[in-house]
Structure formats: structure tokens, C-alpha cells
Amino acid sequence: MNAKSNEITAIPALLEMLDLSGCIITIDAMGTQKSIAKKIIEADADYILSLKDNHPTLHQQVKNWFETAQSLGFKNMEVNISQRVEKGHHRIENRKVYTVPVSQIPTLYEQDDWLGLKTVVMVVRSIQHWNKITNEVQFYISSLASDANKIGSAIRQHWGIENSVHWTLDVTFHEDECRFSVLHSPQNFANATSHFS
């Protein structure tokens, strides 16, 4: 829990150190905080924030709206859609991005507290592995105008960085094979290895 709360305080401190003007800031659900959104807008930047159960009312509201709208085929709705198929790492990924201006949906929970909020986003990913197909749905809120290509591209870049970092930790440093996971072992191991690097 301490690491999570440290992340919440570290993000605003990091944002203050950077010139964000004109940038698009993508942050995982832990950083989906009203104060962080405000700081990004005040820095003349835009945000795409992952929406999960850390904001249960807002998350459920956006999820329900998209499910209903999708069942109606988004008829008479101002929805922007982008689709992309990618092959690699022994899998085929079909990614569909839906963006909708908040003006098109009923007022969201605490909507006015999210400075600059313009768009809600749904990303549907279908991943075909050699032996199975997995489906994932992710929701976001954004200060960008409803543009599925632009927002989808920023989200892809975010996960590209995430995945490459995890790949490096696993393949280069064999992190997944490490069994130091209890009590003080992880910290002791990290301190010991830092002396040899």
C-alpha cells in the first residue's frame, strides 16, 4: 500500500519538474486523480487517464453507457471509431478504440471536478494466441477532443513503453524467476545487486 501512495504523491512532483506544454500525458489508474488532471491542464498539456474501480461510480457509469450504446449500434450518436490489427510475439491483436464527447452522454459523476474533461474512451482488445482468444475492455477519460486515431495511438505508445520495460525486466534481469518476495528479501536483494552494477 505504501508503494501505491508514494506513486500518487510522486506523480504531481514529477509533473512539476517537466515542461509539459503541448504534451499528451497518459497515466495508469493509480494516477487517475482529479488533482493530477488539474495539474496537467494547468501545465498546458492534455491527459488520457485509465479508468478502473478506483473510481467505481464513474467507471460503472462509463461502462454502462458504452455497453448500452454498443448494443444500439451507436445509432444517432457522435462516436469516433478506430480499428487496428497487429501481428507479433506469436499472437494477433485486434484493437478497436471508441471515443465519445462527454457532451453526448448524461452528466458524469463529479464531471465538473475533472478539469478539462472532454472525451470518454473504450478500448476493446481481442488477442488471438496459438491456443486461445482473450478479450479485454478498458475505459479512459481524456481532455483531448474525440479522435479515436489520436487517442488510440497515445494509448498504444503508453503500453508499448510498459511492455518493453516489463520485457526487459523479465528477459534481461529474469525478474519473473526471482523468488525474493517475502519480508525484507526484495529490498535486501535490490541493495546487494546495486553494489555490483
Secondary structure, 3 states (H helix, E strand, C coil): CHHHHHHHHHHHHHHHHCCCCCCEEEECHHHCCHHHHHHHHHCCCEEEEEECCCCHHHHHHHHHHHHHHHHCCCCCCCCEEEEEEEEECCEEEEEEEEEEEHHHCCCCCCHHHCCCCCEEEEEEEEEECCCCEEEEEEEEEECCCCCHHHHHHHHHHHHHHHHHHHHHHHHCCCHHHCCCCCCCHHHHHHHHHHCCC
